[in-house]
Amino acid sequence: MIESLGAGEGFRGFYTSLTRKYTTRLIRVKASPESCLERVRSRSRQDHVPVSDQQVIEYNKLAAEVSYDWDLEIENDPLAKDNDIISAILVLDREN
């Protein structure tokens, strides 16, 4: 699993190279900008690169503009349960 906004110039080439060797799925995980900001503020700084509130706001604007042929979209506001996410991915894999 790779987490990416998918907004960078190199993402499409990176994704294309992955599809040559691996089965890939594009999954969009959505939450409100307010939820994202609060989650970034409250997460462990030991496990994540610190980012400012302004950076979070800018990243969310970029992510909202990204449009792909998503294989799955997960609404993560309120916070989705791990089992629900796993189940949705397993259903996706069975369908393909």
FENNORQUI-V895272 format. One record per residue. RES is the residue in one letter. SS is DSSP state (~ for helix, > for strand, _ for the rest). Layout:
RES&SS ; RES&SS
//
This chain:
M&_ ; I&_ ; E&_ ; S&_ ; L&_ ; G&_ ; A&_ ; G&_ ; E&_ ; G&_ ; F&~ ; R&~ ; G&~ ; F&~ ; Y&~ ; T&~ ; S&~ ; L&~ ; T&~ ; R&~ ; K&~ ; Y&_ ; T&_ ; T&_ ; R&_ ; L&_ ; I&> ; R&> ; V&> ; K&> ; A&_ ; S&_ ; P&~ ; E&~ ; S&~ ; C&~ ; L&~ ; E&~ ; R&~ ; V&~ ; R&~ ; S&~ ; R&_ ; S&_ ; R&_ ; Q&_ ; D&_ ; H&_ ; V&_ ; P&_ ; V&_ ; S&_ ; D&~ ; Q&~ ; Q&~ ; V&~ ; I&~ ; E&~ ; Y&~ ; N&~ ; K&~ ; L&~ ; A&~ ; A&~ ; E&~ ; V&_ ; S&_ ; Y&_ ; D&_ ; W&_ ; D&_ ; L&> ; E&> ; I&> ; E&> ; N&_ ; D&_ ; P&_ ; L&_ ; A&_ ; K&_ ; D&~ ; N&~ ; D&~ ; I&~ ; I&~ ; S&~ ; A&~ ; I&~ ; L&~ ; V&~ ; L&~ ; D&~ ; R&~ ; E&~ ; N&_
//
